[in-house]
Amino acid sequence: MKIFELPTQKTAIVKSVTHPSEQMQQRLYDLGIYPGGKVKLVLISPKDDPKAYEVRGTVIALRNEDAQYIDVELGDEANGK
């Protein structure tokens, strides 16, 4: 699933980041969004874009146009439950 499809307050594991812009891909990595990292959807704006995610103890906002390149797996699924 894409990161923007996460249910609110659910933790997920990042599976891949494939942004076509090298600069944006590096920016996502620098923010802590990289394969194996944990993310949690914490807030959704009134128009559903952007959404705020907790990453490594910090809340960051991502627009869906950038979030579409981030694949995640729900925490329970990632742990084999």
Secondary structure, DSSP 4 states (H G I P E B T S, - for coil): -BGGGPPTT-EEEEEEE--S-HHHHHHHHHTT-STT-EEEEEEE-TTS-SEEEEETTEEEEE-HHHHTTEEEEEHHHHTT-
